[in-house]
Amino acid sequence: MNEFVSRYGPWALVTGASSGIGSEFADQLAGRGMNLVLVGRRKALLEENAHGLEQRHGTAIRVLPIDLATADAVTQIDEATGDLKIGLLVNNAGGGLPGAFLDHDVGSEMQFVQLNSVTPMGLAHVFASRMAPHGKGGIIFVASTMGYVGTPYAANYAATKAYIIALGEALHYELARQGIDVLVVSPGPTRTSAVDALHNVDFDRVPLNWMEPEEVVAMGLHALGKQSSVIPGEVNTLVSFLVQHVLPRDLATSFLGSLLERMIDHSEQPPRKGGEESDTGGGMGR
């Protein structure tokens, strides 16, 4: 058994594992020798990924097709994994509707609060409670650089990610006493299928520093156990520093609002149905 599996194994649970960043977390963790529980709504994609992981890495895989935007998702996952020793939780699933706040159905926005904030918090509590008696384990929260400041036209999404950042950084301190490593990973723009599916957003209208999921995940796993949070990519780190520490908050919000306003086609409204988890932990290009 290698050092990583000894510290965080033998099982890891990854939410939003059908593609994008979640799928990449699963692949890199399996490459480190971890058995995996893959959670998401899209059963066919999860099973396809599970088959590929088993073929490439020879690890055991369990698939849980569960809607993470429902109130009983945490209970379902807890009951379905009661026989497993899960030493690493990757809270990756998330989603949001880009566009004007009042253009969105309030029910959909409330489902995204459940998906992005409530379910990850509940899962962290369940699995940290299981890890604590063993004195080891890890939790990764996938947030977003949008979570560091109010972001017009992604208002609810950014707010849910702000919650995740605050929760993760606080738990990094608290759970260290139980030997549990907690890390917040806040990607910037990341190339995933969820981003490509945002038909009302034209990302070419502003210059963005795109990263690949492989880079984001590698930087996250490297930082686990070493720090409380990481922003993958030097450009993303610099921009986040400026937004948080140099620009006044109202100016930073206005600046981001002007960028999003340029990117979003307000004549084409996104789907109003909420609750579909993104593969990237956010799905809005971060």
C-alpha positions in Angstrom: 0.0 0.0 0.0 1.5 3.4 -1.0 1.6 6.4 1.2 -1.3 8.2 -0.4 -3.6 5.2 -0.1 -2.4 4.6 3.5 -3.3 8.2 4.3 -6.6 8.6 2.4 -7.7 5.2 1.4 -8.7 2.6 0.6 -11.8 4.3 -0.9 -12.5 7.8 -2.2 -15.9 9.2 -3.1 -16.1 11.7 -5.9 -19.3 13.6 -6.7 -20.1 15.0 -10.2 -17.8 12.2 -11.5 -19.4 11.7 -14.9 -17.0 14.0 -16.8 -14.8 17.1 -16.6 -13.0 17.8 -13.3 -14.9 15.1 -11.4 -14.0 12.4 -14.0 -10.3 13.6 -13.9 -10.2 13.4 -10.1 -11.5 9.8 -10.4 -8.8 8.9 -13.0 -5.9 10.4 -11.1 -7.0 8.9 -7.8 -7.4 5.5 -9.4 -3.9 6.0 -10.8 -2.7 6.4 -7.2 -4.3 3.1 -6.2 -7.6 4.3 -4.7 -10.9 2.4 -5.0 -13.7 4.7 -6.0 -17.3 5.6 -5.4 -18.6 7.6 -8.4 -21.7 9.8 -7.7 -23.8 11.7 -10.1 -27.1 11.8 -12.0 -26.0 10.4 -15.3 -25.9 6.6 -14.7 -24.7 5.7 -18.2 -21.7 8.0 -18.1 -20.8 6.9 -14.6 -20.9 3.3 -15.6 -18.8 4.0 -18.7 -16.2 5.8 -16.6 -16.2 3.0 -14.1 -15.5 0.5 -16.8 -12.6 2.6 -18.2 -11.1 3.1 -14.7 -11.3 -0.6 -13.9 -9.6 -1.5 -17.2 -6.8 1.1 -16.9 -6.1 0.9 -13.2 -7.6 -2.3 -11.9 -9.2 -0.6 -8.9 -12.7 -1.4 -7.5 -15.4 1.0 -8.5 -18.9 1.5 -7.1 -21.4 3.7 -9.1 -24.2 5.7 -7.3 -26.6 7.4 -9.6 -28.1 10.0 -7.2 -29.5 13.5 -7.7 -27.3 15.6 -5.5 -29.8 18.5 -5.6 -32.4 16.6 -3.6 -32.8 16.9 0.2 -32.2 13.2 0.9 -29.0 12.9 -1.3 -26.7 12.8 1.7 -28.8 10.1 3.5 -28.8 8.0 0.3 -25.0 8.2 -0.1 -24.4 7.6 3.6 -26.6 4.4 3.5 -25.1 3.2 0.2 -21.5 3.4 1.4 -21.9 2.2 5.0 -19.9 -0.9 4.3 -16.9 1.0 2.9 -14.0 2.7 4.6 -14.0 6.0 2.7 -10.9 8.0 3.6 -11.2 10.8 0.9 -14.2 12.8 -0.1 -14.1 15.0 -3.2 -17.0 17.4 -3.2 -16.9 18.4 -6.8 -20.5 18.4 -8.2 -22.0 21.8 -8.7 -23.9 23.9 -11.2 -25.4 27.3 -12.0 -27.5 29.3 -14.4 -25.5 32.2 -16.1 -27.6 35.3 -16.7 -29.7 37.9 -14.9 -30.9 36.7 -11.5 -34.5 37.7 -12.1 -34.6 35.7 -15.4 -34.2 32.5 -13.5 -36.8 30.4 -11.8 -36.5 30.7 -8.0 -37.0 27.0 -7.6 -34.1 26.3 -9.8 -31.9 28.7 -7.9 -32.8 27.0 -4.6 -31.9 23.6 -6.1 -28.5 25.0 -7.0 -28.0 26.1 -3.4 -28.8 22.6 -2.3 -26.4 21.1 -4.9 -23.5 23.6 -4.5 -23.6 24.2 -0.7 -26.0 22.1 1.4 -25.2 18.7 0.0 -21.4 19.2 0.2 -21.7 20.4 3.8 -23.8 17.4 4.7 -21.4 15.0 3.0 -18.4 16.6 4.8 -20.1 16.1 8.1 -21.0 12.5 7.4 -17.6 11.4 6.2 -15.5 13.5 8.6 -17.5 11.8 11.4 -16.4 8.4 9.9 -12.8 9.5 9.4 -12.3 11.1 12.8 -12.1 7.8 14.9 -9.3 6.6 12.6 -7.3 9.9 13.0 -6.8 10.4 9.3 -8.5 11.2 6.0 -9.2 14.0 3.6 -11.9 16.3 2.2 -11.6 18.3 -1.0 -14.1 21.0 -1.8 -14.1 22.3 -5.4 -15.1 25.9 -5.3 -14.4 28.7 -7.9 -12.5 31.9 -8.2 -16.0 33.5 -8.6 -16.5 32.7 -4.9 -14.1 35.4 -3.8 -16.3 38.3 -4.8 -19.9 39.1 -5.7 -20.3 38.3 -9.4 -23.2 39.8 -11.3 -24.9 37.5 -13.8 -23.6 34.6 -11.7 -24.9 35.9 -8.4 -26.3 32.8 -6.8 -23.5 30.6 -8.2 -20.8 32.8 -6.8 -22.6 33.1 -3.4 -22.7 29.3 -3.1 -19.0 29.0 -3.9 -18.2 31.7 -1.3 -20.0 29.5 1.2 -17.9 26.5 0.2 -14.6 28.5 0.4 -15.5 29.7 3.9 -16.6 26.3 5.1 -13.6 24.5 3.7 -11.0 26.9 5.1 -12.7 26.8 8.5 -12.8 23.0 8.5 -9.2 22.9 7.5 -8.4 24.3 10.9 -11.0 22.4 12.9 -10.6 18.9 11.5 -6.8 19.0 11.6 -7.2 18.1 15.3 -8.8 14.8 14.1 -6.0 14.2 11.6 -8.3 15.1 8.6 -6.8 17.2 5.8 -9.2 19.7 4.2 -8.5 21.6 1.0 -10.5 24.1 -1.1 -9.6 24.0 -4.8 -10.9 27.2 -6.6 -10.4 26.8 -10.4 -10.6 29.6 -12.9 -11.9 29.0 -16.4 -11.5 25.3 -17.2 -12.2 23.5 -20.4 -15.0 20.9 -19.8 -18.1 19.7 -21.6 -20.3 21.6 -19.1 -18.7 24.9 -20.2 -19.3 23.9 -23.9 -22.9 23.4 -23.1 -23.5 27.0 -22.0 -25.1 28.2 -25.3 -26.0 31.6 -24.0 -22.4 32.5 -23.0 -19.7 33.5 -25.6 -16.4 33.1 -23.8 -14.5 34.5 -26.8 -15.8 38.0 -26.1 -13.2 38.5 -23.3 -9.7 37.2 -22.8 -9.6 34.2 -20.5 -6.8 32.0 -19.2 -8.2 28.5 -19.8 -6.9 25.5 -18.0 -7.4 21.8 -18.6 -9.0 19.5 -16.0 -5.8 17.5 -15.7 -3.8 20.5 -14.5 -6.5 21.6 -12.0 -6.7 18.1 -10.5 -3.0 17.6 -10.3 -2.5 20.9 -8.5 -5.3 20.1 -6.1 -3.9 16.7 -5.2 -0.5 18.1 -4.8 -1.8 20.7 -2.3 -3.8 18.3 -0.2 -2.3 18.0 3.2 -0.1 21.0 2.7 -2.4 24.1 2.7 -6.0 25.1 3.2 -6.8 26.3 -0.3 -5.3 26.5 -3.8 -6.1 28.5 -6.9 -4.7 26.5 -9.9 -2.8 28.6 -12.4 -0.5 31.7 -11.9 -2.8 34.0 -13.8 -5.9 32.9 -11.8 -3.9 33.4 -8.6 -2.9 36.9 -9.6 -6.4 37.9 -10.7 -7.9 36.6 -7.5 -5.3 38.5 -5.4 -6.1 41.7 -7.2 -9.9 41.2 -6.8 -9.5 40.3 -3.1 -6.8 42.6 -1.9 -6.2 45.5 -4.3 -9.4 46.6 -5.9 -12.2 47.9 -3.6 -15.0 45.3 -3.5 -17.5 47.4 -5.3 -15.1 48.1 -8.1 -14.2 44.4 -8.3 -17.9 43.5 -8.6 -18.5 46.1 -11.2 -15.5 44.9 -13.2 -16.7 41.3 -13.1 -20.2 42.4 -13.9 -19.1 44.2 -17.1 -17.1 41.1 -18.2 -20.1 38.7 -17.7 -22.4 41.2 -19.3 -20.3 41.1 -22.4 -20.1 37.3 -22.5 -23.8 36.6 -21.9 -26.4 36.7 -24.7 -29.4 38.0 -22.8 -31.7 37.2 -25.7 -31.1 33.5 -25.2 -32.2 32.3 -21.8 -30.6 29.2 -20.3 -32.8 26.2 -19.3 -34.7 26.8 -16.1 -34.6 23.3 -14.8 -32.3 23.2 -11.8 -30.4 20.5 -10.1 -28.3 19.0 -12.9 -24.8 18.7 -11.5 -22.0 20.0 -13.6 -19.0 17.8 -14.3 -16.7 20.6 -13.3 -17.9 21.6 -9.9 -19.5 24.6 -11.3 -20.1 24.6 -15.0 -19.9 28.4 -15.5 -16.3 28.7 -16.6 -15.3 29.6 -13.0 
